[in-house]
Amino acid sequence: MKRPRIIGLTGSIGMGKSTVAAMFADEGIPVFDADAVVHELQKEGGALVPEIESAFPGTTGVRGVDRKALGAAVFGDRDKLARLESIVHPAVANQRTAFLREHADADLVLFDIPLLFEKGGDKGVDTIVVVSSPYNIQRDRVLARPGMTAEKFDQIIALQTNDADKRARADFIIETGQSLDETRRNVHELVKKLRAGLA
């Protein structure tokens, strides 16, 4: 059965992955945003709310999952994190399968997956694109976020595959330590190259 070529887009926190994913969408490529799907499943009336409340009592409310409370409940505890992932990941995988069915006629689709390498998602894609920028730019971007601290940033970085390893495993790298126009140009050229490879 013919299916689209799947681009796996990833990058560490603060690298500009969401911005780059939007640029791929502007090129007419359907984007599956794993984080957005998780938000959908965890909001008021979301499919995962009852199961998450059962596993982590007190982490949901009238608006669905309280992400702050849930984050506090699992942060730094690998067993609890694994329990949460065992609830979330299969549901996301089902949505991804539905997305592929819906876009079966597209030449290219993009999976925007923050933990592509960490969770073995790289095995389910055809082309890996890593979004990357110099460490000092990444750190400044993340520390500018509300509620972010240097300690929290270090803990998040420790849980992610480091940038050098991601770059080494990438088929293509999109640099984001430059102007948005430059990044957009690079995305446009890459999409042209990928489409030419399918012709």
GUZAPA-395270 format. One record per residue (C-alpha): chain; residue in three letters; residue number from 1; x, y, z. Coordinates in steps of 0.001 Angstrom, whole numbers. Layout:
BEGIN
<site chain="A" res="ala" n="NUM" u="X" v="Y" w="Z"/>
...
REM end
This chain:
BEGIN
<site chain="A" res="met" n="1" u="0" v="0" w="0"/>
<site chain="A" res="lys" n="2" u="1345" v="3418" w="-931"/>
<site chain="A" res="arg" n="3" u="1941" v="5688" w="2012"/>
<site chain="A" res="pro" n="4" u="3561" v="9100" w="2461"/>
<site chain="A" res="arg" n="5" u="7244" v="9447" w="3217"/>
<site chain="A" res="ile" n="6" u="7422" v="10182" w="6958"/>
<site chain="A" res="ile" n="7" u="9727" v="12925" w="8217"/>
<site chain="A" res="gly" n="8" u="10529" v="12687" w="11918"/>
<site chain="A" res="leu" n="9" u="11231" v="16160" w="13328"/>
<site chain="A" res="thr" n="10" u="12934" v="16441" w="16696"/>
<site chain="A" res="gly" n="11" u="15196" v="18678" w="18723"/>
<site chain="A" res="ser" n="12" u="15968" v="19407" w="22355"/>
<site chain="A" res="ile" n="13" u="14020" v="21938" w="24413"/>
<site chain="A" res="gly" n="14" u="14419" v="25529" w="23221"/>
<site chain="A" res="met" n="15" u="15823" v="24631" w="19808"/>
<site chain="A" res="gly" n="16" u="12855" v="26093" w="17886"/>
<site chain="A" res="lys" n="17" u="11247" v="22825" w="16839"/>
<site chain="A" res="ser" n="18" u="7657" v="24130" w="16944"/>
<site chain="A" res="thr" n="19" u="8646" v="27122" w="14816"/>
<site chain="A" res="val" n="20" u="10288" v="24828" w="12250"/>
<site chain="A" res="ala" n="21" u="7271" v="22464" w="12266"/>
<site chain="A" res="ala" n="22" u="5056" v="25461" w="11385"/>
<site chain="A" res="met" n="23" u="7400" v="26246" w="8472"/>
<site chain="A" res="phe" n="24" u="6969" v="22685" w="7148"/>
<site chain="A" res="ala" n="25" u="3184" v="23152" w="7446"/>
<site chain="A" res="asp" n="26" u="3526" v="26377" w="5426"/>
<site chain="A" res="glu" n="27" u="5153" v="24251" w="2708"/>
<site chain="A" res="gly" n="28" u="1929" v="22228" w="2503"/>
<site chain="A" res="ile" n="29" u="3123" v="19243" w="4544"/>
<site chain="A" res="pro" n="30" u="603" v="17730" w="6993"/>
<site chain="A" res="val" n="31" u="2068" v="17880" w="10521"/>
<site chain="A" res="phe" n="32" u="1299" v="15466" w="13349"/>
<site chain="A" res="asp" n="33" u="2097" v="17353" w="16554"/>
<site chain="A" res="ala" n="34" u="2521" v="14787" w="19346"/>
<site chain="A" res="asp" n="35" u="2427" v="17436" w="22098"/>
<site chain="A" res="ala" n="36" u="-801" v="18982" w="20752"/>
<site chain="A" res="val" n="37" u="-2409" v="15524" w="20657"/>
<site chain="A" res="val" n="38" u="-1414" v="14936" w="24297"/>
<site chain="A" res="his" n="39" u="-2993" v="18298" w="25246"/>
<site chain="A" res="glu" n="40" u="-6177" v="17267" w="23420"/>
<site chain="A" res="leu" n="41" u="-6339" v="13907" w="25227"/>
<site chain="A" res="gln" n="42" u="-5788" v="15568" w="28614"/>
<site chain="A" res="lys" n="43" u="-8085" v="18586" w="28387"/>
<site chain="A" res="glu" n="44" u="-11616" v="18820" w="29798"/>
<site chain="A" res="gly" n="45" u="-13520" v="15767" w="28549"/>
<site chain="A" res="gly" n="46" u="-10288" v="14292" w="27124"/>
<site chain="A" res="ala" n="47" u="-10097" v="10520" w="26708"/>
<site chain="A" res="leu" n="48" u="-7191" v="10062" w="29142"/>
<site chain="A" res="val" n="49" u="-8448" v="12186" w="32050"/>
<site chain="A" res="pro" n="50" u="-10182" v="9369" w="34026"/>
<site chain="A" res="glu" n="51" u="-7214" v="6975" w="33684"/>
<site chain="A" res="ile" n="52" u="-4694" v="9651" w="34708"/>
<site chain="A" res="glu" n="53" u="-6812" v="10617" w="37744"/>
<site chain="A" res="ser" n="54" u="-7013" v="6950" w="38738"/>
<site chain="A" res="ala" n="55" u="-3229" v="6502" w="38480"/>
<site chain="A" res="phe" n="56" u="-2336" v="9903" w="39968"/>
<site chain="A" res="pro" n="57" u="-5182" v="11006" w="42282"/>
<site chain="A" res="gly" n="58" u="-5655" v="14761" w="42578"/>
<site chain="A" res="thr" n="59" u="-3941" v="15664" w="39295"/>
<site chain="A" res="thr" n="60" u="-7120" v="16442" w="37355"/>
<site chain="A" res="gly" n="61" u="-9945" v="18935" w="37779"/>
<site chain="A" res="val" n="62" u="-12830" v="20542" w="35923"/>
<site chain="A" res="arg" n="63" u="-10506" v="21603" w="33118"/>
<site chain="A" res="gly" n="64" u="-9017" v="18141" w="32679"/>
<site chain="A" res="val" n="65" u="-5461" v="17277" w="33665"/>
<site chain="A" res="asp" n="66" u="-3696" v="19883" w="35790"/>
<site chain="A" res="arg" n="67" u="-345" v="19712" w="34003"/>
<site chain="A" res="lys" n="68" u="1453" v="21441" w="36853"/>
<site chain="A" res="ala" n="69" u="127" v="18986" w="39440"/>
<site chain="A" res="leu" n="70" u="819" v="16007" w="37168"/>
<site chain="A" res="gly" n="71" u="4321" v="17294" w="36440"/>
<site chain="A" res="ala" n="72" u="4985" v="17614" w="40173"/>
<site chain="A" res="ala" n="73" u="3629" v="14087" w="40760"/>
<site chain="A" res="val" n="74" u="6003" v="12425" w="38276"/>
<site chain="A" res="phe" n="75" u="8989" v="14796" w="38170"/>
<site chain="A" res="gly" n="76" u="12249" v="13049" w="39061"/>
<site chain="A" res="asp" n="77" u="10516" v="9656" w="39588"/>
<site chain="A" res="arg" n="78" u="11292" v="7327" w="36701"/>
<site chain="A" res="asp" n="79" u="8715" v="4688" w="37764"/>
<site chain="A" res="lys" n="80" u="5877" v="7197" w="37904"/>
<site chain="A" res="leu" n="81" u="6986" v="8728" w="34618"/>
<site chain="A" res="ala" n="82" u="6977" v="5250" w="33033"/>
<site chain="A" res="arg" n="83" u="3458" v="4670" w="34408"/>
<site chain="A" res="leu" n="84" u="2263" v="7942" w="32862"/>
<site chain="A" res="glu" n="85" u="3902" v="7103" w="29540"/>
<site chain="A" res="ser" n="86" u="2214" v="3687" w="29498"/>
<site chain="A" res="ile" n="87" u="-1109" v="5563" w="29575"/>
<site chain="A" res="val" n="88" u="-246" v="8336" w="27126"/>
<site chain="A" res="his" n="89" u="1925" v="6710" w="24443"/>
<site chain="A" res="pro" n="90" u="-525" v="4051" w="23163"/>
<site chain="A" res="ala" n="91" u="-3251" v="6713" w="22855"/>
<site chain="A" res="val" n="92" u="-908" v="8983" w="20881"/>
<site chain="A" res="ala" n="93" u="103" v="6044" w="18647"/>
<site chain="A" res="asn" n="94" u="-3586" v="5424" w="17819"/>
<site chain="A" res="gln" n="95" u="-4016" v="9072" w="16845"/>
<site chain="A" res="arg" n="96" u="-869" v="8892" w="14693"/>
<site chain="A" res="thr" n="97" u="-2238" v="5862" w="12834"/>
<site chain="A" res="ala" n="98" u="-5502" v="7739" w="12185"/>
<site chain="A" res="phe" n="99" u="-3511" v="10778" w="10972"/>
<site chain="A" res="leu" n="100" u="-1596" v="8604" w="8475"/>
<site chain="A" res="arg" n="101" u="-4847" v="7113" w="7191"/>
<site chain="A" res="glu" n="102" u="-6296" v="10598" w="6775"/>
<site chain="A" res="his" n="103" u="-3262" v="11804" w="4805"/>
<site chain="A" res="ala" n="104" u="-2571" v="8606" w="2835"/>
<site chain="A" res="asp" n="105" u="-2484" v="10573" w="-441"/>
<site chain="A" res="ala" n="106" u="152" v="13113" w="691"/>
<site chain="A" res="asp" n="107" u="3686" v="12719" w="-674"/>
<site chain="A" res="leu" n="108" u="5266" v="13808" w="2635"/>
<site chain="A" res="val" n="109" u="3996" v="14025" w="6212"/>
<site chain="A" res="leu" n="110" u="5830" v="15256" w="9274"/>
<site chain="A" res="phe" n="111" u="5785" v="13782" w="12780"/>
<site chain="A" res="asp" n="112" u="6765" v="16472" w="15298"/>
<site chain="A" res="ile" n="113" u="8059" v="14310" w="18186"/>
<site chain="A" res="pro" n="114" u="10148" v="15877" w="20971"/>
<site chain="A" res="leu" n="115" u="11451" v="12523" w="22297"/>
<site chain="A" res="leu" n="116" u="11935" v="10830" w="18910"/>
<site chain="A" res="phe" n="117" u="15237" v="9143" w="19854"/>
<site chain="A" res="glu" n="118" u="14533" v="8692" w="23556"/>
<site chain="A" res="lys" n="119" u="11386" v="6637" w="22900"/>
<site chain="A" res="gly" n="120" u="12552" v="4756" w="19792"/>
<site chain="A" res="gly" n="121" u="10285" v="6743" w="17450"/>
<site chain="A" res="asp" n="122" u="13163" v="7110" w="14984"/>
<site chain="A" res="lys" n="123" u="12501" v="3520" w="13859"/>
<site chain="A" res="gly" n="124" u="9046" v="4499" w="12582"/>
<site chain="A" res="val" n="125" u="10112" v="7333" w="10272"/>
<site chain="A" res="asp" n="126" u="11876" v="7474" w="6892"/>
<site chain="A" res="thr" n="127" u="13865" v="10690" w="7289"/>
<site chain="A" res="ile" n="128" u="15118" v="12326" w="10487"/>
<site chain="A" res="val" n="129" u="15370" v="16111" w="10698"/>
<site chain="A" res="val" n="130" u="16983" v="17588" w="13813"/>
<site chain="A" res="val" n="131" u="16436" v="21211" w="14824"/>
<site chain="A" res="ser" n="132" u="19519" v="22633" w="16509"/>
<site chain="A" res="ser" n="133" u="21057" v="25883" w="17723"/>
<site chain="A" res="pro" n="134" u="24121" v="26827" w="19797"/>
<site chain="A" res="tyr" n="135" u="23815" v="25973" w="23521"/>
<site chain="A" res="asn" n="136" u="23897" v="29587" w="24739"/>
<site chain="A" res="ile" n="137" u="20946" v="30506" w="22464"/>
<site chain="A" res="gln" n="138" u="19023" v="27404" w="23547"/>
<site chain="A" res="arg" n="139" u="19606" v="28170" w="27247"/>
<site chain="A" res="asp" n="140" u="18577" v="31828" w="26887"/>
<site chain="A" res="arg" n="141" u="15369" v="30846" w="25087"/>
<site chain="A" res="val" n="142" u="14379" v="28295" w="27730"/>
<site chain="A" res="leu" n="143" u="15233" v="30481" w="30721"/>
<site chain="A" res="ala" n="144" u="13025" v="33226" w="29243"/>
<site chain="A" res="arg" n="145" u="9988" v="30933" w="29680"/>
<site chain="A" res="pro" n="146" u="7659" v="31646" w="32625"/>
<site chain="A" res="gly" n="147" u="8473" v="29548" w="35699"/>
<site chain="A" res="met" n="148" u="11687" v="28133" w="34238"/>
<site chain="A" res="thr" n="149" u="14812" v="27955" w="36404"/>
<site chain="A" res="ala" n="150" u="18408" v="27038" w="35602"/>
<site chain="A" res="glu" n="151" u="18012" v="23917" w="37769"/>
<site chain="A" res="lys" n="152" u="14856" v="22807" w="35953"/>
<site chain="A" res="phe" n="153" u="16542" v="23449" w="32597"/>
<site chain="A" res="asp" n="154" u="19508" v="21255" w="33616"/>
<site chain="A" res="gln" n="155" u="17158" v="18461" w="34728"/>
<site chain="A" res="ile" n="156" u="15233" v="18545" w="31438"/>
<site chain="A" res="ile" n="157" u="18469" v="18518" w="29418"/>
<site chain="A" res="ala" n="158" u="19713" v="15526" w="31438"/>
<site chain="A" res="leu" n="159" u="16638" v="13513" w="30389"/>
<site chain="A" res="gln" n="160" u="17059" v="14269" w="26681"/>
<site chain="A" res="thr" n="161" u="19497" v="12772" w="24201"/>
<site chain="A" res="asn" n="162" u="22203" v="15415" w="23887"/>
<site chain="A" res="asp" n="163" u="22276" v="17705" w="20885"/>
<site chain="A" res="ala" n="164" u="25564" v="16350" w="19484"/>
<site chain="A" res="asp" n="165" u="24142" v="12801" w="19436"/>
<site chain="A" res="lys" n="166" u="20949" v="13994" w="17762"/>
<site chain="A" res="arg" n="167" u="22937" v="15838" w="15117"/>
<site chain="A" res="ala" n="168" u="25045" v="12723" w="14495"/>
<site chain="A" res="arg" n="169" u="21921" v="10604" w="13941"/>
<site chain="A" res="ala" n="170" u="20087" v="13131" w="11755"/>
<site chain="A" res="asp" n="171" u="19625" v="12825" w="8000"/>
<site chain="A" res="phe" n="172" u="19268" v="16616" w="7872"/>
<site chain="A" res="ile" n="173" u="19857" v="19433" w="10365"/>
<site chain="A" res="ile" n="174" u="17941" v="22703" w="10444"/>
<site chain="A" res="glu" n="175" u="19971" v="25369" w="12240"/>
<site chain="A" res="thr" n="176" u="17905" v="27881" w="14217"/>
<site chain="A" res="gly" n="177" u="20632" v="30055" w="15699"/>
<site chain="A" res="gln" n="178" u="20136" v="32451" w="12784"/>
<site chain="A" res="ser" n="179" u="17354" v="34674" w="11425"/>
<site chain="A" res="leu" n="180" u="13860" v="33260" w="10911"/>
<site chain="A" res="asp" n="181" u="14116" v="34081" w="7193"/>
<site chain="A" res="glu" n="182" u="17298" v="32042" w="6911"/>
<site chain="A" res="thr" n="183" u="15691" v="29106" w="8742"/>
<site chain="A" res="arg" n="184" u="12593" v="29351" w="6514"/>
<site chain="A" res="arg" n="185" u="14815" v="29302" w="3418"/>
<site chain="A" res="asn" n="186" u="16571" v="26168" w="4698"/>
<site chain="A" res="val" n="187" u="13236" v="24429" w="5323"/>
<site chain="A" res="his" n="188" u="12030" v="25374" w="1836"/>
<site chain="A" res="glu" n="189" u="15220" v="23993" w="241"/>
<site chain="A" res="leu" n="190" u="14983" v="20783" w="2267"/>
<site chain="A" res="val" n="191" u="11351" v="20201" w="1273"/>
<site chain="A" res="lys" n="192" u="12315" v="20776" w="-2379"/>
<site chain="A" res="lys" n="193" u="15120" v="18209" w="-2025"/>
<site chain="A" res="leu" n="194" u="12846" v="15637" w="-342"/>
<site chain="A" res="arg" n="195" u="10140" v="16078" w="-2974"/>
<site chain="A" res="ala" n="196" u="12706" v="15747" w="-5767"/>
<site chain="A" res="gly" n="197" u="13854" v="12484" w="-4177"/>
<site chain="A" res="leu" n="198" u="10304" v="11147" w="-4430"/>
<site chain="A" res="ala" n="199" u="9843" v="12139" w="-8078"/>
REM end
